[in-house]
């Protein structure tokens, strides 16, 4: 085994080890609304479930030299955001929203996605996603870096409304084969669902 102390290498080197080891990672496609009414969108693979009671999820939004990204700032100011599941039908457009645009320009417009009103919050979602989850911000926790310059904002969202395409929904469950989720690997590599197998949990 190669032994590495993360304190002895750069942030980028640690990123390469993390992104190449913790995979595949689901991709949250997140929309937020600025105080000026600009609909922001970006993909994040530092994303997972927090709890189902109540339904909550987490997204870690990395800062750039301590500066918050539009997603964090908008989510904190508005107290809400929408998380979409990235899939084979929308991943190309989702990838386009990773473009570095000024705050007054919309990645949704840039990627030619279709805004759709939400039910329980003011932040719109996009129609191209088969699953979207309206969230209110439960907590925003600055982490990493140092006190003066945090490395990220950990957003904890409580889901207040689910939108699920009818083709996926079967007796309260999601059909993963019809969802066709796409996950992130390292660099520019992505993964489809792939082979599935079952292992029974011990009693």
Residue pairs with C-beta under 8 A, 6 or more apart in sequence:
4 17
6 14
6 17
11 151
16 186
19 25
19 45
19 184
19 185
19 186
19 187
20 185
20 186
23 183
23 184
23 185
23 186
23 191
24 183
24 184
24 185
24 191
25 45
25 46
25 47
25 183
25 184
25 185
26 45
26 47
26 48
26 85
26 86
26 181
26 183
26 184
27 43
27 44
27 45
27 47
27 85
27 86
27 91
27 94
27 182
27 183
27 184
28 43
28 44
28 45
28 47
28 57
28 59
28 83
28 84
28 85
28 86
29 41
29 42
29 43
29 83
29 84
29 85
29 86
29 90
29 94
29 97
29 126
29 129
30 41
30 42
30 43
30 44
30 59
30 71
30 75
30 81
30 82
30 83
30 84
31 39
31 40
31 41
31 81
31 82
31 84
31 108
31 123
31 124
31 125
31 126
32 39
32 40
32 41
32 70
32 71
32 74
32 75
32 78
32 80
32 81
32 82
32 123
33 39
33 40
33 74
33 78
33 80
33 122
33 123
33 124
34 40
34 70
34 73
34 74
34 77
34 103
35 74
35 77
35 78
36 104
38 103
38 104
38 105
38 106
39 106
39 108
39 109
39 115
39 123
39 124
40 70
40 71
40 74
40 103
40 106
40 107
40 108
41 97
41 106
41 107
41 108
41 111
41 113
41 126
42 69
42 70
42 71
42 97
42 98
42 107
43 86
43 94
43 95
43 97
43 98
44 59
44 60
44 61
44 71
45 183
45 184
46 59
46 60
46 61
46 62
46 152
47 57
47 58
47 59
47 60
47 83
48 57
48 58
49 56
49 57
49 58
50 56
50 57
50 58
50 156
54 158
54 159
55 133
55 158
55 159
56 138
56 156
56 157
56 158
56 159
57 83
57 133
57 135
57 156
57 157
57 159
58 154
58 155
58 156
58 157
59 71
59 83
59 154
59 155
59 157
60 143
60 152
60 153
60 154
60 155
61 68
61 69
61 71
61 72
61 152
61 153
61 154
61 155
62 69
62 151
62 152
63 69
63 72
63 145
63 149
63 150
63 151
63 152
63 153
65 149
66 145
66 148
66 149
66 150
68 76
68 153
69 153
70 103
71 81
71 155
72 140
72 153
72 155
74 81
75 81
75 137
75 140
75 155
75 157
76 137
76 140
76 153
78 122
78 123
78 137
79 136
79 137
80 121
80 122
80 123
80 134
80 135
80 136
80 137
81 123
81 135
81 137
81 155
81 157
82 118
82 121
82 123
82 124
82 125
82 132
82 133
82 134
82 135
83 132
83 133
83 135
83 157
84 90
84 94
84 125
84 126
84 129
84 131
84 132
84 133
85 129
85 130
85 131
85 132
85 179
85 181
86 94
86 129
86 181
86 182
87 129
87 130
87 179
87 180
87 181
87 182
88 180
88 181
88 182
88 192
89 128
89 130
89 180
90 128
90 129
91 182
91 190
93 111
93 112
93 113
93 128
94 111
96 107
96 110
96 111
97 107
97 108
97 110
97 111
97 113
99 107
99 110
101 107
101 110
108 115
108 126
113 126
113 127
113 128
114 126
114 127
114 128
115 124
115 125
115 126
115 127
116 124
116 125
116 126
116 127
117 124
118 124
118 125
118 134
118 161
119 134
119 161
119 163
120 134
120 160
120 161
121 134
121 135
121 136
121 160
121 161
123 134
125 132
125 134
125 163
126 132
130 164
130 165
130 167
130 168
130 179
131 162
131 163
131 164
131 165
131 168
131 174
131 179
132 162
132 163
133 157
133 159
133 161
133 162
133 163
134 159
134 160
134 161
134 162
134 163
135 157
135 158
135 159
135 160
136 157
136 158
136 160
137 155
137 156
137 157
137 158
138 156
138 157
138 158
139 154
139 155
139 156
140 153
140 154
140 155
140 156
141 153
141 154
141 156
142 150
142 152
142 153
142 154
143 150
143 151
143 152
143 153
143 154
144 150
144 151
144 152
145 151
145 152
164 174
167 175
167 178
168 174
168 175
168 178
168 179
169 175
176 193
176 196
177 193
180 192
180 193
181 192
181 193
182 190
182 191
182 192
183 190
183 191
184 190
184 191
185 191
